[in-house]
Amino acid sequence: MAGSVYGDTEAQSSCNPSSKRGGWITFPFLMATLFGLSVTSFGWLMNLIVFLIEEFNIKSIAAAQISNIVNGCTSMLPVVAAVVADSFFGNIPVVSVSAFISLLGICLLTLITSFDYLRPKPCETGSILCQSPSTIQLGFLYAALALVTTGTAGTRVTLASVGANQYEKPKDKGSFFNWYFLTLNAGAVISATAIVYTQDNASWKLGFGLCAAANLISFFVFFSGKRYYKHDKPMKSPFTSLIRVVVAATLRRKAVISSKEEDYHQNELIEETKNSALMPSKSFRFLNRAALKAQGDLKPSGGSFLCSVQEVEDFKAVLRLIPLWLAIILVSTSIGVQASLMVLQGLVTDRGIGPHFKVPAGSLQVITIISACIVIIINNWLVFPMYQKLTHKPLTPLQKVGIGQVFTILSMAISAVVEAKRLKTVGNEHPMSVLWLFPPLVIVGIGEAFQLPANIELFYGEFPESLRNTATSLTSLVIGISFYVSTALIDVIQRNTAWLPDDINHGRVDNVYWVLVIGGVLNLGYFLVCSWVYQYRNFQE
């Protein structure tokens, strides 16, 4: 089916030589768009808790809960955007509309900080009695958060599909995904430093205004490159065919599976493509009945549940990837727990660097982002080419994910050792320097540089073509699920042990990290087994 779409595009391009669709000519437009949208999304999201406390007089726990909900939605909603793109409108219209919705939301946040009547009066110095926000003020706030959350969710992952669709070779797609994460992280670094500093030290109005400007510029840049993009048409609802496979296989559960090619239904459009399957595979054999011809199936009045062999194989591809997708959740949960605990550790360390600079505890994750950016560049230009030159074959996505998981486990172990050392300094005149927290953050960044681009590369390459937007959203979905699981895990540990009291100086955070190490090792073993039995559909070994 992809061949027909690409063929149509090439035919149009040949009629109009001045119009070149797809390829690296689209790269600067997409990267500039991604960078601007990243600055926007991270610019309002990273400092959200502080904004709610300082500008809306919301209590710290309530602000954290609101931030948790927003973060979870930002990671979970991309799946909805991907389904809409795959089923109805295509990814380019979804990105365009979502970028505009994000622009409306960030402009509304800027207006909220510009007019005093849209915010409660600030708390008086030293007073514990603060004016609560009114219903109207909360309405404007929640409307703005809903808009920016929806806009961010609709652009971040779908934009990755737009970029990957511009390339034919898997090598080019893999390179694009590396650049995608590099640019995404670069925008996050700018937000966590320049934008957050502006919000804290200049004004919230200026900080949100800079985000709005970045969003507006990226919106126009994306549209200016529209004539170069390769437009993939939506293939109706891809989930309909998946459901039909289950229904057809269930209705034909008593049919005898045949070993003859002519006994299975072939879709004429799919049959023409070079990657189509003529015989269903032996795995999940009970699903093969969905494509098995029966008397009356090909008559106009029958065959409503008859599926093609390719539809059956597409459904099997989704089933094969589920165990690998589950293996990513635990390692992402460990990263989420570490991110939360690092802030608490940072608050009880000596954060002074030099006579005039103090590291904000909430900005420690910038170390992870910067290290991930650097390693992505090194991997793309040095490590991966060198490996391919020495072994005469590229690193597969699953190999990259496995390497990333090893680095993540190593980071948790080092975090445990560092925390044990910090606990020994409690009560001393000089607390431990915050610089001791940098090594585990750097190492977890290295792990993310290997596994995050590889996860998207794997799901995008192996999912059925009609589900590729949904495939790229799965990594974001994992992050969202892991965000909630990590919160639940911390709550369970806090309720059942004495390791996480309000004052971690009297706790054992190092034991929490060792639990994450044990879980990470078990998860790595599970992942290796899943990787060993998995067979690629579209990647050459």
Phi, psi and omega in degrees: 000325177298324181298321179293321179294313181294324179297319177299319181296317181293325178295320178294321182293324181291331177286333180233090186300334182286348182256111178251120184258128175079182180089187186289350177294336179277346188303308182298325179294315183290321180291321177295320176298313181298319181297313180297317179291328178292316177302319180295307187293314179288333181296323178267336186278321187293330183249023186296318182299315179297320179298315181295322181287313187281322187262338182239006176055031179275136181300153188300317181294316178296321178296319178296321179294318177298317179298320178298317180297315181296315179299318179297316179295322180297329180270334184269324184295335176305333177296319178297315178299321180293319179296318178298318180294315181294324191267327193233305195250341188089161188283327183294313175299323180295317177298316182299310181295318181295321178297323178291319177297318177300320178298319178298317182294315182289329175293322178294321176297321178296320178295321179300320180280351181268333184243126185295328184287351176269001178225152175290161178295143180295153179293144176286145182301126178083358181264142177263355179261116182235149178288128178282151178293145179283171179297319179295317179297317176294326178298314177297318181298310183292327176296317179296316180295323178295320181292311182292327177294314179297315180296316179297316181296325183282343183255322194299310184272321180298328177296329176295322178292321177303314181293314182295329180292346182280351186239147180264322186277137176302327179297317179293322178297316179298320178295320179298317181297325175297314178294327178300310180290327177297313180293319178300315180291325178297319176296323178295322179296315178300319180293315184291342181252287187293311184292313180297320178298319178297317180296320184282326190247341177253279177195152175294326179300314180292319180299311178291328177297320176296322176297318179297320178296318179297320179295317181296316180296315180296326178298315181287325178296318179298318180290327181293336178264008187297328182289347180263344187286147171274119185264116175266128182284142175294145184255050185056213181267111181291340182282342178297315180293326178295317179294321180298325179298315180296315181296314181296318180294325179290316180295330182257024187298340180266356181288149179273125182290131182262157175252011181257136183297321184291348180275359182244143183282134178243129174285129186298321181292317181289328184296335182283341184278150186288337184266004184285151179262135179266332177235136178293148181288169184277341178287148183049051188300333181297335179284342181298336180297338181295333180257005183281126181289144175224163182300126179093354183295323186264007175280155181303329183271355184235183174077019182294336180249013178282125181252158176276164178299322182294322177297320177296316180293327176296318179294321177297324179298321177295316180298321182293332183275343183301314178300323178292322179296319178294328181293337182281336186297314185294318180293325177290327176296319178299318179295321179295318177296316180299318180299320179290315183290330179297325178294317178296320178295320181298327181291337182250019175248170175278104185267007179283129174235103186083179185283342190234357185240135178234124183290122175293134181298325181288349181260006181298330181293347176299327179299317178297316182295315181295316180296323177297318179299313182297316182290326176299318178296314180297318178298314185291324185260340187230301189296306183295314176299320180294318178299316181294325179292324182281323186256350181063025173203148183281160170294132178280160178304320181293325176295320178296318179296318179299317177299317179299321180293324177298316179296323179295315177299318179299321179297318179296320179296317179294323177300321179295317179295317180297318180294321177299321177293321181295320181299330179289340181267355180297131182097346176287164181293324180243117177291166181295144181290146178296340181298336177295338180278347184292316183305311179296328178292322177295317183292320178292330174295321176298317178299317179295326179297328178279313194269327183294308176298324181293325178299312179294319179301318180295306184294321179296319183283331187260340179288156172305146186302325181287352182244021188289326174296318177297323180298314181292338180279348184295324178297318177295322178297320178299317179298318179296314178297316181296327178298316179288322179295319179296321176297317179294321180296317177299319180296318179296315180297320181294325182282330190250355178223174176256020185281336186233068173284173178300324175257105186290349174295340179253015180245195179223070178297332179299325177295324177299317179296323179293327174298319178295324177297313179299314178298322179294320179294316178297318179294322178297319177299316177298317180296319181296321177296314179299320180293324182293322182272348183281139176242126180293147174266319191238354178260133177277132179289000000 
